[in-house]
Amino acid sequence: MALFDELKRRALDICAAWDLFTERIRIKARPLSPEEAIGNPEADDYPLQKGKERLMHAKFRGSFGQAFTDRYGDYEGSLAEVFSINLENNYRRAVFVASLNALLRYTGHIGNTVHCRDQDPPLCAAKLSKYLKKRYGEVKIAQIGFQPRMVETLNSIFDLRVTDLDPDNIDSIRFNTLIEGPEATDEVIHWADVLLVTGTTLVNETIDQFLDKKPVIFYGTTIAGAAHLMGWERFCAYAS
């Protein structure tokens, strides 16, 4: 994928500039439990709580980066190894993305790389709705990825359509909104004025279909580093 080739090139440039490329630095990534990742929010409908996906959590010199993925496990290696691995599946891409986020957090290029917790998600959704209303007015929004508090809040203000990959969500009604499957994506993009896209699309390699078509805002910690390097807009108000 050309995008990951570019991300690798830019990551290696940063490693060289900071004299980190040849140094043997170990990065530990592990899947967080729901309680570790999101704390104890009052609602129990977040994807992290369903157990199908986890946040890969990378630590690099005291700085942290994360990636949301359905294929997870431990990894340890040097930056040189991380940024040269074949990104052939979601696990490997999650290792790459989490490590990239930790590296850029360490170098001071980005912040907000650790998932918000407890009662922060509804606050984030409220702030997002105000931001969208102020910037775009009354628009049609396509949300890619079911984030319950965002759907709950945005649906009361905007014309909203939502697509998701989870079979448990597809064709269900959540907060008076039909959750559509990936086969509806092209039509939903055509319908919308603004795309609100989960950063997980970077890890599952579906991101290309959302670029350069409509105004797009990515949300979440996963895409923090890539958004910075590629100049994409990201909204993540309460991450730490």
C-alpha positions as CSV (number, residue, x, y, z in Angstrom):
1,M,0.0,0.0,0.0
2,A,1.5,3.3,-1.1
3,L,0.3,5.1,2.0
4,F,2.2,2.8,4.3
5,D,5.3,3.2,2.2
6,E,5.1,6.9,2.6
7,L,4.5,6.6,6.4
8,K,7.5,4.3,6.7
9,R,9.7,6.8,4.8
10,R,8.6,9.7,7.0
11,A,9.0,7.6,10.2
12,L,12.5,6.6,9.2
13,D,13.4,10.2,8.4
14,I,12.4,11.1,12.0
15,C,14.4,8.2,13.4
16,A,17.4,9.4,11.5
17,A,16.9,13.0,12.6
18,W,16.7,11.9,16.2
19,D,19.5,9.4,15.9
20,L,17.1,6.5,16.8
21,F,17.2,4.4,13.7
22,T,20.3,2.4,14.4
23,E,20.0,2.3,18.2
24,R,18.5,-0.8,19.6
25,I,15.3,0.4,21.3
26,R,12.7,-1.9,22.4
27,I,9.0,-1.3,22.1
28,K,6.4,-3.3,23.9
29,A,2.9,-3.5,22.6
30,R,0.2,-5.4,24.3
31,P,-3.6,-5.6,24.2
32,L,-5.3,-3.6,26.9
33,S,-8.3,-5.0,28.8
34,P,-11.5,-2.8,28.5
35,E,-11.0,-1.5,32.0
36,E,-7.4,-0.4,31.3
37,A,-8.3,1.2,27.9
38,I,-11.5,3.0,28.7
39,G,-12.0,2.9,32.5
40,N,-15.5,2.5,33.7
41,P,-18.0,4.6,31.7
42,E,-21.6,4.3,32.7
43,A,-22.6,2.8,29.3
44,D,-21.6,-0.7,28.3
45,D,-21.9,-0.5,24.5
46,Y,-18.4,0.6,23.5
47,P,-16.6,-1.7,21.0
48,L,-13.7,-2.1,23.4
49,Q,-16.1,-3.6,26.0
50,K,-17.5,-6.2,23.5
51,G,-14.1,-8.0,23.4
52,K,-13.8,-8.3,19.7
53,E,-11.2,-5.6,19.4
54,R,-8.5,-4.2,21.6
55,L,-6.1,-1.3,21.8
56,M,-2.5,-2.2,21.1
57,H,-0.5,-0.2,23.6
58,A,3.1,0.7,22.6
59,K,5.6,2.2,25.1
60,F,8.7,3.9,23.8
61,R,11.0,5.8,26.3
62,G,8.1,6.6,28.5
63,S,5.8,7.7,25.7
64,F,2.7,5.8,24.6
65,G,1.0,5.1,21.4
66,Q,-2.1,3.0,20.6
67,A,-3.8,1.2,17.7
68,F,-7.3,-0.2,17.7
69,T,-7.4,-3.7,16.0
70,D,-9.2,-7.0,15.8
71,R,-5.9,-8.9,15.7
72,Y,-3.7,-8.3,18.7
73,G,-0.8,-9.7,20.6
74,D,2.6,-8.8,22.1
75,Y,5.5,-7.5,20.1
76,E,9.0,-6.3,20.9
77,G,11.7,-5.1,18.6
78,S,13.8,-2.1,17.5
79,L,12.4,0.8,15.6
80,A,14.4,-0.3,12.6
81,E,12.6,-3.7,12.7
82,V,9.1,-2.1,13.3
83,F,9.4,0.2,10.4
84,S,10.7,-2.5,8.0
85,I,8.2,-5.3,8.7
86,N,5.9,-6.5,6.0
87,L,2.5,-5.0,6.8
88,E,0.5,-7.9,5.5
89,N,-2.2,-8.2,8.2
90,N,-4.1,-6.2,10.8
91,Y,-1.8,-7.4,13.6
92,R,1.4,-6.1,11.9
93,R,-0.2,-2.9,10.8
94,A,-1.4,-2.3,14.4
95,V,2.2,-2.9,15.7
96,F,3.4,-0.4,13.1
97,V,0.7,2.2,13.9
98,A,1.0,2.0,17.7
99,S,4.8,2.3,17.5
100,L,4.6,5.2,15.1
101,N,2.3,7.0,17.5
102,A,4.6,6.3,20.5
103,L,7.6,7.5,18.5
104,L,5.9,10.8,17.5
105,R,4.6,11.3,21.0
106,Y,8.2,10.9,22.3
107,T,9.6,13.4,19.7
108,G,6.9,15.9,20.6
109,H,5.2,15.9,17.1
110,I,1.8,14.8,18.5
111,G,-0.2,14.5,21.7
112,N,-3.5,12.9,22.6
113,T,-2.3,9.3,21.9
114,V,-3.9,7.5,24.8
115,H,-7.7,6.6,24.7
116,C,-10.0,8.7,26.8
117,R,-11.6,7.1,29.9
118,D,-14.6,7.0,32.1
119,Q,-17.0,9.8,31.4
120,D,-14.9,11.4,28.7
121,P,-16.5,9.8,25.6
122,P,-19.9,11.6,26.0
123,L,-18.0,14.9,26.6
124,C,-16.0,14.3,23.5
125,A,-19.2,13.6,21.4
126,A,-20.8,16.8,22.7
127,K,-17.7,18.9,21.8
128,L,-17.5,17.2,18.4
129,S,-21.1,18.1,17.6
130,K,-20.5,21.7,18.5
131,Y,-17.4,21.8,16.4
132,L,-19.1,20.3,13.3
133,K,-22.1,22.6,13.7
134,K,-19.9,25.7,13.9
135,R,-17.7,24.7,11.0
136,Y,-20.1,23.1,8.6
137,G,-23.6,24.1,9.6
138,E,-26.5,21.9,8.8
139,V,-24.8,19.1,6.8
140,K,-25.2,15.4,6.1
141,I,-22.6,13.3,8.0
142,A,-21.4,9.9,7.2
143,Q,-19.9,8.2,10.2
144,I,-17.6,5.3,9.4
145,G,-17.4,3.1,12.5
146,F,-19.9,2.7,15.2
147,Q,-18.9,4.9,18.2
148,P,-22.0,4.9,20.3
149,R,-21.7,8.2,22.1
150,M,-21.0,10.0,18.8
151,V,-23.9,8.4,17.1
152,E,-26.2,9.1,20.0
153,T,-25.2,12.8,20.0
154,L,-24.8,13.6,16.3
155,N,-28.1,11.9,15.3
156,S,-30.0,14.5,17.3
157,I,-28.4,17.4,15.5
158,F,-27.5,16.2,11.9
159,D,-28.7,14.0,9.2
160,L,-26.5,11.0,10.0
161,R,-25.7,7.7,8.3
162,V,-23.4,5.1,9.9
163,T,-21.5,2.1,8.5
164,D,-19.7,-0.5,10.5
165,L,-17.9,-3.8,10.0
166,D,-19.2,-5.6,13.1
167,P,-21.9,-8.1,12.1
168,D,-23.5,-7.6,15.5
169,N,-24.1,-4.0,14.6
170,I,-25.0,-4.2,11.0
171,D,-28.8,-3.8,10.2
172,S,-29.5,-2.9,13.8
173,I,-31.1,0.3,15.0
174,R,-29.0,2.2,17.5
175,F,-30.2,5.6,18.8
176,N,-32.8,5.8,16.0
177,T,-30.0,5.2,13.4
178,L,-29.7,2.3,11.1
179,I,-26.2,0.8,11.2
180,E,-25.3,-0.1,7.6
181,G,-22.8,-2.6,6.4
182,P,-19.6,-2.0,4.4
183,E,-21.4,-2.7,1.1
184,A,-23.2,0.6,1.6
185,T,-20.1,2.7,2.0
186,D,-19.8,4.1,-1.5
187,E,-23.4,5.2,-1.5
188,V,-23.1,6.7,2.0
189,I,-20.0,8.6,0.9
190,H,-21.9,10.0,-2.1
191,W,-24.8,11.0,0.0
192,A,-22.8,12.8,2.7
193,D,-21.4,16.3,2.9
194,V,-18.8,15.4,5.5
195,L,-17.1,12.1,6.4
196,L,-16.4,11.3,10.1
197,V,-14.0,8.3,9.9
198,T,-12.6,6.1,12.6
199,G,-8.8,5.9,12.6
200,T,-9.1,2.1,12.7
201,T,-9.5,2.3,8.9
202,L,-5.7,2.8,8.8
203,V,-5.1,-0.5,10.5
204,N,-7.7,-2.5,8.5
205,E,-6.5,-0.9,5.3
206,T,-9.8,0.5,4.1
207,I,-8.7,4.2,4.5
208,D,-8.1,4.9,0.8
209,Q,-11.8,5.0,0.0
210,F,-12.3,8.0,2.3
211,L,-9.4,10.2,1.1
212,D,-9.8,13.0,-1.4
213,K,-13.5,12.7,-1.9
214,K,-15.3,14.8,0.7
215,P,-14.2,16.8,3.7
216,V,-13.0,14.1,6.1
217,I,-12.3,14.2,9.9
218,F,-10.7,11.2,11.4
219,Y,-11.3,10.4,15.1
220,G,-9.5,8.5,17.7
221,T,-6.0,7.8,18.9
222,T,-5.1,5.2,16.3
223,I,-4.6,7.6,13.5
224,A,-2.7,10.3,15.5
225,G,0.7,9.8,14.0
226,A,-0.4,9.2,10.4
227,A,-2.8,12.3,10.5
228,H,0.2,14.5,11.6
229,L,2.5,13.1,9.0
230,M,0.0,13.3,6.2
231,G,-1.7,16.6,7.1
232,W,-5.2,15.0,7.8
233,E,-7.6,16.5,10.3
234,R,-8.1,14.5,13.5
235,F,-10.6,15.1,16.3
236,C,-9.8,13.5,19.7
237,A,-10.7,16.0,22.4
238,Y,-10.2,14.1,25.6
239,A,-7.4,11.6,24.9
240,S,-4.3,12.1,27.0
